[in-house]
Amino acid sequence: MSITGFLTSSFFAQRIFSAVFKPAFRLLPEQQRNQMMTLAHHVKMIFYCGQVMNFSNNDKAGKIPAKTVLGAAAVPPWVVEELQQLAQIEPELYPTPEYLGKFHTYQLPMEDAPGKVYSMCRRAIGNSNLDIIFIAPWLKRGGADLGTLHHINACERLGLTAALITTMDAESPWLGRVAKNIPVVELGRLGRELSEAERIMVLVRLLLQSKAKTIHIIQSQLGWQMFQKHSKSLQAERKAVFASLYCDDYDSVGHPHGYARSYLTSTLPHLSGIICDTAYYPNELNRRYGVDLTRVHTVYFPSTDTNTSGYISSNKGDILWAGRITQQKRPDLLLEIAIAMPEIRFRVKGYAVTREEKQLEKRLSQLPNVIFTGPYENGGLVEDRDLFSIFLYTSAWDGLPNVLLEATLAGLPIVASAVGGVPELINEETGYPVADTELVDEYISAIRKALSHPEERHKRWSCALELLRKRHTQESFFQKMIEIENYFPGAAKETTKLRALVLESVEP
């Protein structure tokens, strides 16, 4: 062994440092200790380089062959050779086994889960040349879900090819109502193991790869998030993106929130249009966000059936209340009204989901004049043997709920809170609106007024039915949708079916 090798051997260096330098080293200030450590490192590297550079007199370059230094490291030989040359300028770059051991072969991460989900989604869509894609959270029992079905049915009736993508990992009991020829992609369930970012990636890829020119987002948070992040990409592909907005929501402390508040300001420049079910909410969007009213379209949803069995209200009947036992629908008001009117029986067709809702449901069901009959399906609000006097609606905020259309068609006059778009159907001529929605006495007064004047009650119901049959028809719905610029693909506007529907809608 050469003297250089002896001095740089780890065994000899450790013994000298431990016996001589280590005790004195500890007594030095921290700055000097750091300087000595740096100096020692440079000396070690210079001696080590000198040892390596003179390793073999037979080597013409005076260097260890790259393959000898490389060992098991994942560094190509040509890199080792260049490092050896650079070490003459900067010793710390010399390719010692310790230095080379820090490098590893890079392997491209292959996360194939999003690709597999995308493949399953594509198989669900099939080879359809889509015209329109609807994005909704699910299809459950609810007004927004019914609205989604109306839009899908309109496309089918026009001869357009549509698809539905649901984005929540939840069951959709109303999927059976979608026509068999409409592809349904349950992205939320197929991608339940993906992260939110991965689901967004799959969703936008499905849209960009599709030939569909219209994208319609209906109450889907993932859809809004996707559009917020990729609106320019969709716009570059000439996709027209529409969104349905019905009303703001409120949390448990009364603070407003919703899709408009969360996403509208950032996405408005790229939205092709907004579709509402009332005339009230477009004005709210204009007032709060400055939305141009020409970009917001009021399209009243059609009633499921304009036929009615006639007026069925009777003073001997129960008061009907229907809906989910949730904060928005104010079942707490129903509780107070029922307590204040023990002589009247209330029939509740509702359901609870959360613990708080179930507690309120229990309190309601314990009242002697309240009967719970559980949830109802659309079209089954009133059954053959039911006997009711009026329909009571106590919502704190809303668009224009479908249950009011159902109650009118079922033959019931309505006492309702005058919130959101409700007054567009229930006013002093068509029912009994309650302006001060926080006062129980106001509801009680409206109920007693309706029960005390049967002829007036019948007259107001007749006016409501006339308005419904005039405004909430399939033809009116189609006509309003046709008038929305760029919603239906251009070629579809020239179809025989569409021209026939236009003629139907304008006939007296």
C-alpha positions in Angstrom: 0.0 0.0 0.0 1.3 3.5 -0.8 1.7 6.2 1.9 -1.3 8.0 0.4 -3.4 4.9 0.7 -2.2 4.3 4.3 -3.0 7.9 5.4 -6.5 7.8 3.8 -7.4 4.3 5.1 -10.6 4.6 7.2 -9.1 2.5 10.0 -5.9 4.6 10.5 -7.9 7.9 10.1 -10.4 6.9 12.7 -7.8 5.9 15.3 -5.8 9.1 14.9 -8.9 11.3 15.0 -10.3 9.5 18.1 -7.0 9.5 20.1 -5.6 13.0 19.2 -7.9 15.3 17.5 -11.4 14.5 18.8 -10.9 15.8 22.4 -9.4 19.0 21.3 -11.9 19.3 18.4 -14.8 19.6 20.8 -13.2 22.6 22.5 -13.2 24.7 19.3 -16.0 27.2 18.5 -18.7 25.9 16.2 -17.6 28.0 13.2 -14.0 26.8 13.4 -15.1 23.2 13.8 -17.2 23.5 10.6 -14.2 25.1 8.8 -11.9 22.2 9.9 -14.4 19.6 8.8 -14.6 21.2 5.4 -10.8 21.3 5.1 -10.5 17.7 6.2 -13.0 16.7 3.6 -11.1 18.5 0.8 -7.8 16.9 1.9 -9.3 13.5 2.0 -10.7 13.9 -1.5 -7.4 15.2 -2.8 -5.5 12.2 -1.4 -8.1 9.8 -2.6 -8.0 11.2 -6.1 -4.2 11.0 -6.0 -4.5 7.3 -5.0 -6.9 6.6 -7.7 -5.1 8.6 -10.4 -1.9 6.5 -9.8 -3.7 3.2 -9.3 -2.2 1.6 -12.4 1.0 2.6 -14.2 -0.2 0.5 -17.1 -3.3 2.6 -17.6 -2.5 5.2 -20.3 -5.0 7.7 -18.9 -3.8 7.1 -15.4 -7.4 6.4 -14.2 -9.3 3.5 -12.9 -11.4 2.0 -15.6 -15.0 3.2 -15.4 -16.4 -0.3 -15.0 -14.1 -0.8 -11.9 -15.3 2.3 -10.2 -18.9 1.8 -11.2 -19.5 -1.5 -9.5 -23.2 -2.0 -8.9 -24.1 1.6 -9.3 -26.7 2.6 -11.9 -24.6 5.2 -13.6 -23.4 4.7 -17.3 -19.7 4.2 -17.8 -19.4 7.4 -19.9 -20.7 9.4 -17.0 -18.1 7.9 -14.7 -15.4 8.8 -17.1 -16.5 12.4 -17.4 -16.7 12.7 -13.6 -13.1 11.4 -13.3 -12.1 14.2 -15.7 -14.1 16.9 -13.9 -12.6 15.8 -10.5 -9.3 17.3 -11.6 -11.0 20.7 -11.3 -13.5 19.9 -8.5 -12.4 16.9 -6.3 -15.9 16.5 -4.8 -17.2 15.2 -8.2 -14.9 12.2 -8.2 -17.0 9.1 -8.7 -16.2 7.1 -5.5 -18.4 4.1 -4.9 -20.0 6.0 -2.0 -20.8 8.9 -4.4 -22.1 6.8 -7.2 -24.2 4.8 -4.7 -26.5 7.8 -4.3 -27.8 7.4 -7.8 -30.6 5.0 -8.8 -32.2 4.0 -12.1 -35.3 6.2 -12.6 -38.4 4.2 -13.3 -41.4 6.0 -14.7 -44.3 5.6 -12.3 -47.0 3.6 -14.0 -50.3 4.4 -12.2 -52.7 2.6 -14.5 -55.9 2.9 -12.3 -57.2 6.0 -14.1 -56.6 4.4 -17.4 -58.5 1.3 -16.4 -61.5 3.5 -15.2 -61.3 5.5 -18.4 -61.4 2.2 -20.4 -64.5 1.0 -18.5 -66.2 4.4 -19.1 -65.4 4.2 -22.8 -66.9 0.7 -23.0 -70.1 2.0 -21.3 -70.4 4.7 -23.9 -69.7 2.4 -26.8 -69.3 3.6 -30.3 -72.1 6.2 -30.1 -71.4 9.4 -31.9 -72.7 11.6 -29.1 -74.3 15.0 -29.6 -74.8 15.9 -25.9 -73.3 14.7 -22.6 -75.0 15.4 -19.3 -73.0 15.4 -16.1 -75.0 14.9 -12.9 -74.1 13.6 -9.4 -76.7 10.8 -9.5 -80.3 10.1 -10.3 -82.2 10.0 -7.1 -85.6 11.1 -5.9 -85.6 14.9 -6.3 -86.5 17.9 -8.4 -83.1 18.4 -10.0 -82.9 14.7 -10.9 -86.3 14.9 -12.5 -85.0 18.0 -14.5 -82.1 15.9 -15.7 -84.5 13.3 -17.0 -86.5 16.0 -18.8 -83.4 17.2 -20.6 -82.4 13.7 -21.6 -85.9 12.9 -22.8 -85.9 16.1 -24.9 -82.7 14.9 -26.7 -84.2 11.5 -27.3 -87.4 13.0 -28.7 -85.3 15.2 -31.0 -83.4 12.2 -32.3 -80.2 13.3 -30.7 -77.6 10.9 -29.2 -77.0 11.7 -25.6 -75.1 10.2 -22.7 -75.3 10.6 -18.9 -72.2 10.6 -16.6 -72.9 10.4 -12.9 -70.1 11.6 -10.6 -71.0 10.5 -7.1 -70.2 7.1 -5.5 -73.8 6.5 -4.7 -76.8 4.5 -5.9 -79.1 6.0 -8.5 -82.5 4.5 -8.1 -83.9 6.5 -11.0 -81.5 5.1 -13.6 -84.3 2.8 -14.7 -86.1 5.9 -15.9 -83.4 6.6 -18.5 -84.2 5.3 -22.0 -82.4 2.1 -22.8 -80.6 3.6 -25.8 -79.0 6.4 -23.6 -75.5 5.3 -22.4 -75.0 5.8 -18.7 -71.5 6.0 -17.2 -71.3 5.8 -13.4 -68.0 7.4 -13.0 -68.4 8.0 -9.3 -68.8 4.3 -8.6 -66.3 3.0 -11.2 -63.7 5.5 -9.9 -64.4 5.2 -6.2 -60.7 4.1 -5.6 -59.3 7.1 -7.6 -58.4 10.5 -6.1 -60.5 13.5 -6.9 -57.8 14.8 -9.2 -57.8 11.4 -11.1 -61.6 11.4 -11.5 -61.4 14.9 -12.9 -58.7 13.7 -15.3 -60.8 10.8 -16.5 -63.9 13.0 -16.8 -62.2 15.7 -18.9 -60.6 13.0 -21.1 -64.0 11.5 -21.8 -65.3 14.9 -22.8 -62.4 15.8 -25.0 -62.3 12.5 -26.8 -66.0 12.6 -27.4 -67.6 14.1 -30.5 -70.3 15.7 -28.4 -70.5 19.4 -29.0 -72.7 20.2 -25.9 -71.8 19.5 -22.3 -74.5 20.1 -19.7 -73.5 20.2 -16.0 -76.4 19.7 -13.6 -75.7 20.0 -9.9 -72.4 18.0 -10.1 -69.5 19.3 -8.0 -67.0 17.2 -9.9 -68.4 18.6 -13.1 -67.9 22.1 -11.9 -64.4 21.4 -10.6 -63.5 19.8 -14.0 -64.8 22.8 -15.9 -63.0 25.2 -13.6 -59.7 23.5 -14.3 -60.1 22.6 -18.0 -62.5 25.2 -19.4 -59.9 26.5 -21.9 -59.2 23.0 -23.2 -63.0 22.3 -23.7 -63.3 25.7 -25.4 -60.4 24.9 -27.7 -62.3 21.8 -28.8 -65.3 24.0 -29.5 -67.4 22.4 -26.8 -70.4 24.4 -25.7 -70.7 24.0 -21.9 -74.0 24.8 -20.2 -74.9 24.6 -16.5 -78.2 24.4 -14.7 -78.5 26.6 -11.6 -81.7 26.6 -9.5 -81.1 28.4 -6.2 -78.5 29.1 -3.5 -78.2 26.8 -0.6 -77.6 27.6 3.1 -75.6 25.9 5.8 -76.7 25.2 9.4 -75.9 28.8 10.5 -77.6 30.4 7.6 -74.6 31.2 5.5 -75.3 31.0 1.8 -73.3 28.6 -0.4 -73.7 26.7 -3.6 -72.4 26.1 -7.1 -72.9 29.7 -8.2 -71.0 31.1 -5.3 -68.2 28.6 -5.6 -67.6 28.4 -9.3 -69.5 31.0 -11.3 -67.1 33.9 -11.1 -64.1 31.8 -12.3 -66.0 29.9 -15.1 -68.5 32.5 -16.4 -66.2 33.7 -19.2 -66.2 30.2 -20.7 -69.8 29.2 -20.0 -72.0 29.1 -23.1 -75.2 29.6 -21.0 -77.0 29.1 -17.7 -80.4 27.4 -17.5 -82.7 28.1 -14.6 -86.2 26.8 -13.7 -87.5 30.2 -12.6 -87.5 33.8 -13.6 -86.4 34.7 -10.0 -82.9 33.2 -10.0 -81.6 34.8 -13.2 -82.2 38.2 -11.6 -80.4 37.0 -8.5 -77.4 36.0 -10.6 -77.5 39.3 -12.4 -77.6 41.2 -9.1 -75.0 39.3 -7.3 -72.5 38.4 -10.0 -73.3 40.8 -12.8 -74.3 37.9 -15.1 -75.7 39.2 -18.4 -79.3 38.2 -18.5 -79.0 37.3 -22.2 -76.9 34.4 -21.1 -79.3 33.1 -18.6 -82.4 31.2 -19.8 -85.6 30.5 -17.8 -87.0 27.1 -18.8 -89.9 25.9 -16.8 -89.9 22.1 -16.3 -92.9 20.3 -17.7 -95.3 18.5 -15.4 -95.1 14.7 -15.8 -98.7 14.5 -16.8 -101.2 17.4 -17.5 -104.1 15.1 -16.9 -105.8 15.4 -13.5 -108.5 13.5 -11.8 -110.1 16.8 -10.8 -110.5 18.8 -7.6 -110.3 16.5 -4.6 -110.0 19.0 -1.7 -112.3 18.3 1.2 -112.6 20.0 4.6 -112.8 16.5 6.1 -109.4 15.6 4.7 -105.9 15.8 6.2 -103.4 18.4 5.4 -100.6 16.9 3.3 -96.9 17.8 3.7 -94.3 16.0 1.5 -90.6 16.1 1.1 -87.3 15.3 2.8 -87.1 16.1 6.6 -84.3 18.5 6.0 -83.4 22.1 7.0 -84.3 23.5 3.7 -87.9 22.2 3.9 -88.4 23.5 7.5 -90.1 20.5 9.1 -89.6 22.4 12.4 -92.3 24.8 11.2 -94.5 21.9 10.4 -94.0 20.6 14.0 -95.0 23.9 15.5 -98.0 24.2 13.2 -99.2 20.7 14.1 -98.9 21.5 17.8 -100.8 24.7 17.4 -103.6 23.0 15.4 -104.4 19.8 17.3 -107.9 19.6 15.8 -106.4 19.0 12.3 -104.6 15.9 11.2 -101.4 16.1 9.1 -100.2 13.5 6.7 -96.5 13.5 6.2 -95.0 11.8 3.1 -91.3 12.3 4.0 -88.0 10.7 4.8 -85.0 11.5 7.0 -81.3 10.8 6.3 -79.1 12.4 8.9 -79.2 11.8 12.7 -80.7 15.3 13.3 -83.3 14.7 10.7 -84.3 11.4 12.2 -84.6 13.0 15.6 -87.0 15.6 14.2 -88.9 12.9 12.4 -89.3 11.1 15.7 -90.7 14.2 17.4 -93.2 14.7 14.6 -94.4 11.1 14.6 -95.0 11.3 18.4 -97.7 14.0 17.9 -101.2 12.5 18.0 -102.4 14.4 14.9 -99.4 13.6 12.6 -99.2 10.4 10.5 -96.1 9.4 8.7 -96.4 7.3 5.5 -92.8 7.4 4.3 -91.4 8.7 1.0 -93.3 8.7 -2.3 -92.3 8.3 -5.9 -92.8 11.0 -8.5 -96.4 10.8 -9.6 -97.6 9.1 -6.4 -98.1 12.1 -4.2 -101.9 11.3 -3.9 -103.2 7.8 -4.1 -106.8 6.7 -4.9 -108.1 6.4 -1.3 -106.3 9.5 0.0 -108.5 12.3 1.4 -106.9 15.7 1.7 -107.9 19.3 2.2 -104.8 21.3 1.2 -101.1 20.8 0.5 -98.7 22.6 2.8 -95.3 23.7 1.7 -92.9 25.3 4.2 -89.5 25.5 2.4 -87.0 28.2 3.5 -85.5 28.6 0.0 -86.1 27.0 -3.3 -86.4 27.2 -7.1 -89.7 26.1 -8.3 -90.2 22.6 -6.7 -91.9 19.9 -8.8 -94.0 18.8 -5.8 -96.1 22.0 -6.3 -96.9 20.9 -9.8 -97.8 17.4 -8.6 -100.0 18.7 -5.8 -101.8 21.0 -8.3 -102.4 18.1 -10.8 -103.5 15.9 -7.9 -106.4 18.4 -7.3 -105.1 20.1 -4.1 -105.0 23.9 -3.4 -101.7 25.0 -1.9 -100.5 27.0 1.1 -96.8 27.7 0.5 -93.9 29.9 1.6 -93.3 32.7 -0.8 -89.6 32.0 -1.4 -87.4 31.8 -4.5 -89.5 30.9 -7.5 -92.5 29.6 -5.6 -94.5 32.8 -6.2 -94.2 32.3 -9.9 -96.8 29.5 -9.4 -98.5 30.2 -6.1 -99.7 33.7 -5.7 -102.9 35.3 -4.3 -104.8 34.2 -7.4 -103.5 30.6 -7.6 -103.1 29.7 -3.9 -102.2 30.9 -0.5 -98.7 32.3 -0.3 -97.1 33.0 3.1 -94.8 36.1 2.9 -93.3 36.0 6.4 -92.0 32.5 6.3 -90.6 32.6 9.9 -93.9 33.1 11.6 -96.0 30.1 12.4 -99.1 32.2 12.9 -98.9 33.3 9.2 -99.1 29.7 8.1 -102.0 29.0 10.5 -103.8 32.1 9.3 -103.4 31.0 5.6 -104.6 27.4 6.4 -107.7 28.7 8.3 -108.5 31.1 5.5 -108.3 28.3 2.9 -110.5 25.9 5.0 -113.0 28.6 5.8 -113.8 29.5 2.1 -114.2 26.3 0.1 -115.5 28.1 -3.1 -112.5 30.5 -3.1 -110.2 27.6 -2.5 -111.6 25.8 -5.5 -111.3 29.0 -7.6 -107.6 29.5 -6.7 -106.8 25.9 -7.5 -108.5 26.2 -10.9 -106.3 29.2 -11.7 -103.2 27.3 -10.7 -104.2 24.4 -12.9 -104.8 26.7 -15.9 -101.3 28.3 -15.4 -99.7 24.9 -15.2 -101.4 23.6 -18.3 -100.3 26.7 -20.2 -96.7 27.1 -19.1 -95.5 23.7 -17.9 -96.1 21.6 -21.0 -93.6 19.4 -22.9 -94.1 21.6 -26.0 -93.3 24.8 -24.1 -90.2 23.1 -22.6 -89.0 22.1 -26.0 -89.6 25.5 -27.5 -87.6 27.2 -24.7 -84.7 24.8 -25.1 -84.7 25.2 -28.9 -84.4 28.9 -28.5 -81.1 28.6 -26.5 -78.3 29.4 -28.9 -75.7 26.6 -29.5 -77.4 24.2 -27.1 -78.5 21.7 -29.7 -75.9 20.9 -32.3 -76.4 22.8 -35.5 -77.2 19.8 -37.7 -79.9 18.8 -35.3 -81.8 22.1 -35.7 -82.6 21.0 -39.3 -84.1 17.7 -38.4 -87.7 16.8 -39.4 -88.5 16.0 -35.8 -87.4 19.4 -34.5 -89.3 21.2 -37.2 -92.4 19.2 -36.2 -91.9 20.0 -32.6 -91.6 23.7 -33.3 -94.8 23.7 -35.2 -96.5 21.8 -32.4 -95.4 24.4 -29.9 -96.7 27.4 -31.8 -100.1 25.9 -32.7 -103.0 27.5 -30.8 
